[in-house]
Amino acid sequence: MSGKPIHRPWPRFSFQDRRRPVGEGRKGVSNEPRSFRPEGWAIVLALLALLAGLGARSGQGASQISRWQLRIHPVGPWYVGDVLSWEVRPPGSGLPGDARVQIQVDPPSGPQWEATLAAWGIDQVQAAVVPWAWETDGEAPGVHVVTVRYRGQEVLRQRLYLFPSSLRPFSERGVAWAEWVTACCQVVYFTQTETQRDLPELLATTEAVYAEVTQRMSVQPGQRAVIVFLPRLLGQGGFLAGEMWVTYRDRGPLMEPVRQIVYHEMVHWVEGKGVKNWRPTMLVEGLAVYLSGGHYRPHEPLFRRAHAVLQWGRYQPLSVLGEDFYQHQHELSYIQAGALVAYMVERWGWERFWAFYTSLEAPEQGETQMQALSRQLEARFGQTLDALDRDLRAFLEQHPATPEDLEDVRVTVALYEALRAYQKAMDPDAYYGTAWLPQRKVMQPRGIVTDAIRSPNTALHQTAELLLQQASLAWLRGDYPEARRYVEEVETLVDAYRRGEAIPWERLPEARRFRRWVAWAWGCGGELQRLDVHADPPRAQVRPWWRAPELETWVLPTTDRSRACPAPSGEVTRQR
């Protein structure tokens, strides 16, 4: 493994010895010694999960006197030591006139902030945001009140429960920012997570992808690529915000190869460093799909998949697709964009395409993006965008989709729409349109980690993620009927949750089975990460609380009589 560490990862201590001297704690992290009593902690975690679930159902403990909303980041439960952010949303699409709101904790004498309503996130919702505002170090555990005022009137009053730091989950204790620098890259991660465990493999992947992308694009960025691996799903697993952020998580609901996500984001990062002219989003995303060989998997047959979109009747004219690209159906848009770039390279060659791509000029006054693209296509290649679209469709007819291609595209859309429905209803901080994105340059100097590592972790959330995981695995191996069956359970589960059903998994056989396994593992002092439901008997990769982030293989109970906890295992399982 080449390179050197900036902050050397924690060595492998025994569970009881993983602690720091008093006074060396970081914000959001307790440094108290910890002991392990499985039965006691199972009860505590169950109560925390119940409180968190109730808070989520009621708007995070809101006692609202209007339709105003207050979202608190990171997700709860919250503990003394957390640094909380405020996001205030007004009723409807916004308010005219004075757009300032005042937020206060424990009025009249508590701390207060003022923020301005503005468009927020990809969905451009109206919100007043105060990031990393309330540092709760030294605050008393228990109930606190948060108020929001607008034009001198209180428009929202919400209760917030702050748990003592001694109840902070094992998965958050002792976690800190860490870095490893190689010749090409600065890899940032969090100690005691999956990334630290698998760091040699991730470093090798990152270096190989960097070398391949810079060579193919003939771009030398002149600086190290910064990539942050985080154990929390945001959006669909990867995004670029000056730096690359990639999800690396054992219980990831999406199982596409991590190299594919790194490759896609690396293309964006390298292009941003070496290409400075205007480019339409449709071509930017199409280029990343084309160079990485597919959107979610390598070696996807882009032309056949685009023909499947055409055959399905979901093909968008390029002049429509290119305007507000991110507002169209995500998977189909990326398939079309990837096929478009692949066709342009096939027709004109990489050198001519790249020369065109790197010389595009921004729209003139009064022009739309697609009008500007069409004008420059005609000037360079003698063909408008509409003519190119007609030629592309004719070309796709020469690469017909198989029935399996069509079903694969349909299941792809169903799977990722189910994921987004789950996020929007049950994990809104992760939903791409309004995602709460970490900011390393703000968080790392202050030692804030919770925004990047904490996600909703009730038994219901774990059940939904495991269902999505099984759907993703079935889709990747081409078992479309099984993938659809799991997707339908997720959709039904989310709908039941939205309706406020007390037991949303009650009528769902797989959800009931997974929910029992989740509860059993918790009672035995572990957390399910991966399921092998086709083994006989079924097995799981489990993260014991006292060995995180290591995994063990446990045999899952198949009847109520076989619910005894497994004996402590010396076997460590690291397969991903």
N, C-alpha and C positions, 0 to 999 in steps of 0.2 A: 504494500500500500504506500503510494508516494505521498509527499506533502508533509505538512507539520500541523499540529494542533495549535489553535489560538487559546482555547480553553479546553484542557485535556479532559476527556470523558471520565466520569466517576469510575473508580475500580469496582470490582464485584465484591462488595462486603456481604456479610451475612445480614439477614433482614433486621435483626435487632441492633446492628451496629451502624446502619445507614442513618447518620445524624450529623449535624454540625454543632460546634460549640455555640452556646447561647450568645446572641448578639450578631451572628453571621447570617441570619435569615434574610430572605429577599421578600419584597412585596408580593403578596399573593401566595406565599409559601410558608408553611409552618416549620419551625426548626425544633419542635418539641420531640423528645424521644417517643418512640411508638412501640407498643406491645401488641400482640395479636391474640385475640380470642375469637375464633370463627363464629361461635354461636352468638356472642354479644354484638359483634359487628354486623352480622346478618340482620339482626333486629333493627339496629340503628340505620343501616342503609335502606331497609325496607320503609322505615318511617320517613327518611329523607326523600326517597322516591315518591312516596305518597304525597308529601308536602309539595314537592316540585311539580308533580302532576296536577294537583289542585291549583297551584299558582298559575300553571300554564293555561288551564281551562278557564280561569277567571281573570285573565289579563295580567298575570304575574301579581296576584294579590290586590287587584285594583278595586277600590270603592269609588267608581266614577260617578260624577254628578253631571256629566255631559258625554258627548261622543268623542271627546279627545282621548288619545291613547298615549301611554308612556311605555316605551320599550327600554328595558334595562340590559346592558351588555357588561360582561359576558352573560350567558344563560345561567340561571340559578340551578340549585340552591347557592346562596351567597354566604361567604364566611368572612370573619374578621381577618383583615389583611388583603382582601380583594380591592381592586381599583375599579370603580364602577363608572360606566358611561351612560349618558341620557340621550334618548331619541324621542322627541315629542312630535306627534302627528295630529294635525287639526282635523275637524270633521270635514267630510267631503273632499274636494280637490284643492282646497286652500282657502285663505281668507284675504279679503281686500284690505288696503290701508296698512296700518302699523303691523309689521310682521314679527315683532319681537315678543318673546315669551320669557318669563322668569321662573326658575326652578329652585326649590328650596327643600332641604332635608330638615325635619324636625323644627318647623317654624314655632315661634317667631325668631328664635335665636340661633338656629342652625345655619350651616354654610349655604350660600345661594349663588346662582349663576344666571346669566342672561344669554340667550341665543336667538338667532334670526331664522325664520322659516325660509327654506329654499328647496329647489329640486334636489333629490337625493337618490343615489343608486342608478342602476341601469333602467329601472322602471320609472325613474324621475318622479317619485312620490314627494309630496310636500312634507318636510320634516325640519325641526330645529334640533341640531346635534351638538352635544357637548362631550367630546371624547376624553376618556380617562380623567374624569372630573373629581369624584369623591374617593379619596384615599381613606380606607376604613381602618387602617392601623390605629389602635388605641380606642376605637369606638366600642361601645358596650354591646354585647350580644343581645338579641331580642328584637322586638318590633320597632321599626322606625317609620316615620311618615314622610312621604314625598308629595309636595304640592306643585301645581303648575298654575301660573297666573298669566292672564292675557288682558291687556287694557285695564289693568288694575283690579280685575275680577278673578277669583279663584275658579278655574274651569276643570280641575281634576285634583283629586286627593287619593293617594295610593299607599297601601301598606307594603312594607318591605321587611322580611325577616332575615336577620343576620345571625348565622350560626357561629358558635365559638370556633376558633381555629383548631381546637383539639379534635373536632369532628370532620376536619377536611379529609376527603377521600385519599386512600393510599396512593392512588395513581397521580396525585398532584403534589405529594410531599417530596421535597428535595429536588424538584424539577427545575432546571436552569437552562438558560441559553448556552450554546456551545458552538464552536466553529472548527472547521478543518480546511486549510488552504492548500491547494495543489497548484501546479503550473498554470492551469487554465481557469480554475474555479474556486470560489469561496462557498463552501457548503455549510449552511447554518442549520442547526437542529436543536433538539431539546434532550437533555440527559434523561436517562431512565425511560426512554421510549423505544418504539420499534426501530427508529432510525439509528439510534446509538447501537442497538444490538446488531443491526445488519449494515453498519457503516462501510465496511470494506467493499461489499457488493455495490452499494449505492455510489461510492466514489468511483469505482471502475465504470459503472454505467454512465455517470455524468461526464467523465473524461472522454469516453469513447464517443458519446453523442456530440460533445463539443467539437471534437476533431472532425467528425464526419460532416456536421452541419457547416462549419466554417469552410471546409474544403469544397463542398458542393456549391455554396453560395459565393465562393471567392471573396469572402469578407474576413478581415482581421480586425476584431473589435478594438484591440489595443488596451484592453483592460480585462480583469477577471470577471467571469460570469458569477453572479450571486444567485444561489438557489437555496430556498428555505424548504425543508421537509417538515411537515407538521402532522401530528396525529389526530387531525380533526378534518372531516370532509367539509369543504366549502365549495359551493357550486357543484361542478362535476369532477372536481379533483385537481384542477390546475388553473392558474390565472397569472397574468403578468401585471404588476403594478410597480414598474421601475425595476423590480427584482422578480425572479420566478418563484412562485409558491406552488408546491406540489404536495398533495395528500399522500402519506404513507402510513397505513393503518391496518392492523390485523383484521379487525371486524369492519372492513370497508364494504359498503353495500354494493360497490361496483368493483369488478374483478379484472378490468382490463390491465394489461401489463404496465408497470410503472415506467418502463423505458418509453412506451408510446406517449405518455403524458409529458415526460421530460423532453422528448424529441420535439413535440408540437410547440411547447413553450420556449425551447431553445431557438427554434426557427424565428419566433417572434422577437426574442431578445437580440439575436445576432443581426437580424434585419433592422431592428430599431437603432443599433449602433452604427451600421454601415450604410443605410439607405435613408436619406433625409428628405426626399421629395414626397409630395402628396400621393397617396395610394388609396383607392376605395376599399372599404372594409371587406367587400365580397372577394376581392383578389387577395387581400392580406390573409384572410382565413383560408381561402382556397389554396394558397401557396403552402401554408403550414400543413394542410391535409395532404397535399400532393407530395411534398418532400418527405413526410413521415410515413407515407405509404398507406394512409388510411386515417380515419378519424379516431376510432376507439381501438382498432387492432391493426397490426402491420399486415402488409400484402393484401389489402382489400381490393377486389376488382372494381375500381372506381367507375369505369364505364358501364359495367353490367348493373351496378347498384344504382347509378343515375338513370339507367333505362328502366329499372324497377320502379323508381319514383315516377317516371313518365307513364309507365304501364298502369300504375296505381291511380293515376289521375291527380297526383299531388305536385306535379312539376310547376314551378313558378317561372313566368317569363323573366329573363335576366334583368330587363328594365324595371321590373317590379321587385324582384329579389334584392337587387343591389341598393335600393332605397330603404333605409331603416333595417339593415340586414339582421340585426339582433332581435328584431321584433317578429320575425317569421319563425316557423317551427324549426327548432334548433337542429335536430339530426338531419332533416331533409335539406335544410339550407346548406349545411356543411358538405353533404354528399354532392349537391349540385355545384357548389363553389369549387370543391376539389376536382370534380370532373371537368369543369370549365378550364381550370389552369392546366390540367393534364392534356386536354384537347388542344389548347393554344401551343403548348410545348410540342405536342405530336405534330401539329400542322406547320409551325413556323420554326421549330428548333429552339433549344434552350437559350442560345446566344441572342437570337432576335427577340425572344420573349423577355429575357432579362434586361436587354437594352431598352425595350419599350416600358417595362415595369418601373425601371429606375429613372425614367425621364418624364413620367407623367406629371402634369401640372394641375394645380388646384382649379376647381371650377371658377369660371368668370362670373362677374356679378349677374345675378338672376338665373344662373345655371344650376341644375341639380347635379348630384354626383354622377348619375348615369348619363345625363346629357353631356357632361364633360368627358366621360369615358368614351362615349360613342363618337364624339367629335374627334378625339385623338386616335381612336381606332381607324377611323376613315382616313385621317391624314397619314398614318403610318402604313396601314395595310389595305387601304381602299375599300373598307367594309365597315358599315355601321354596326352598332351593338345588336340591333334587331336582326340584321343579316347574319351576324355571327351566331345568334341564338338559333336561327333556322338551320344553319349548317350543323351546329352542335346536335340538334335533335335528329337530323338525318344521319349523322355519324353514330349516334347512340342506337339507332335502329339496326345498324350493322353489328352491334354488340349486344344481342338480346339477352335479357335476364332469364335465368332459369327459374322454375317454380321455387326452388330453395332460396335463390337470391331475393325474390319478392317476399317470401315469408320472413326471411332474415331481416329485411328492411322494416317490415311491419312490426316485428317483435322488438327490434331496436327502438323504434318510436314508442311502443307501448311501455317498454321497460323504463326508459328515461323520463317519459311523462309521469309514470308512477313514482319515480324517485322525486321529481320536482313537486308532485302533489304532496308527498310525504313531507318534504322540506317546508313547503309553504304552510302546511297545517300544523306540523309537529316540531319543526326545527327551523323557524323563519330566519334565524341568523345565518343559516347555510344556503338559503334560497338565493339563486344567482341574481335575481332582480333587485333584492334589497339586502344583500349579504353584508354582514359585519366583518370587514376585512382587516386583519391585523396590519400594523405599521411598525416594522422592525426598528426603524430609526428613532421612533418615539418610545417603543416598549422596551427594547433591549437595554438602553442606558438606565432605565428605571427598574429593571428586573421584573417587569410584568410578563407573566407567561399564560395566565388563565384564558385570555381571549383566543390564544392559539391552540390550547390543548383541551379545553373543556367543551363537551357537547352534552345534550340531554341524554341521560343514562338510566331512565326508569326501565322497569321490566318491559313495558309496552314499547318503548323506543328500541330496546335491544331486539325484541321480537320482530318488529317491522324491518330493522336492518338485516336480520338474519334471513327473513323472507326475500328481501331484495337481493341479498347475496346469493341465495339458491337460484333465483331467477336469472341472475347474471351468469352464474356458472353453467346453467342449462343452456342459455343462449350461446355462450362461447363454445360449447361442445356440439352445438347444432340440434339440441333436443328442444325443438320449438313448442311442442305440446306441454312439456313440463314447465318451460319458461313462462308460457301463458298462464298456466294454472297458478304459479306463484305470484305473477303480476296481478291476476284477478283477486287473489287474497289480499295483497297490499292495498289495492284500490278499495276493496270492501272495508278493510280495517280502517283506512283513512276516512272514508265516508262515515263510518260508525263513530269515529272519534270526533269528527266535525259536528255530528248530531248530538254529541254529549252522552252517548251510551255508556253506562257504568262499566260494562264488560264488553268492549268492542270486538274481542276475539271469540266470543261465545259460540257463534255459528260457523266458525272457520276451522276445519280439522287440523290443517298444518299450523296455523297460528296458535291453536290450543296446545298442540304438542310442543312447539317451540317455547311457548310461554312456560309450560311445566318444566322444561329443561333449564330455562333461564333461572327460574326460582330454585330449582334443585342445585344448580351450580353455585348460586349465591349462598345458599344454606351451607354448602360445603367449603365456602371460602374462596370461590373463584368466579371468573367472568368468561362466558362463552365468547369465542372469537371466530371460529370456523366450524362448520358442521359437515360431516360426511354421512349423509342420511342413507346412502346406498350400501354402506358397510353392514355386515351382519355379525354382531349387533352394531347399531349406529354408534359413531364415535365423534368426538369433538376435540378441537384444539382449545385449551382453556388457559387463561392467565391467572394463576393463583395469586392472591393479593400479596403474599409474602415473597414472591419471586419475580414480580414484574420487572422488566417486560418479557421475561422468558415464558415459553409456552410448554404445556404438558398435554399429552394425549389421554383423555378420559373416555371410558366406555359409558355411554348414556343409558339411563334406565329405560326399560321398555314397558314395565308394569309398576304399579304402586308397591309391589313387594320387593322390587329391585332398586329401591331408592337410597340404599346405603351409600355413604360417601366413599370415594375411592381411597385406597391407601396412599400415603405420600409416595411420590414417584421420583426416582433419580433421573428419569429420562427427560431430556430437554428437546423439544421439537421446534425446529426453526423453519420448516418448509413453508413457503408462501405460495 
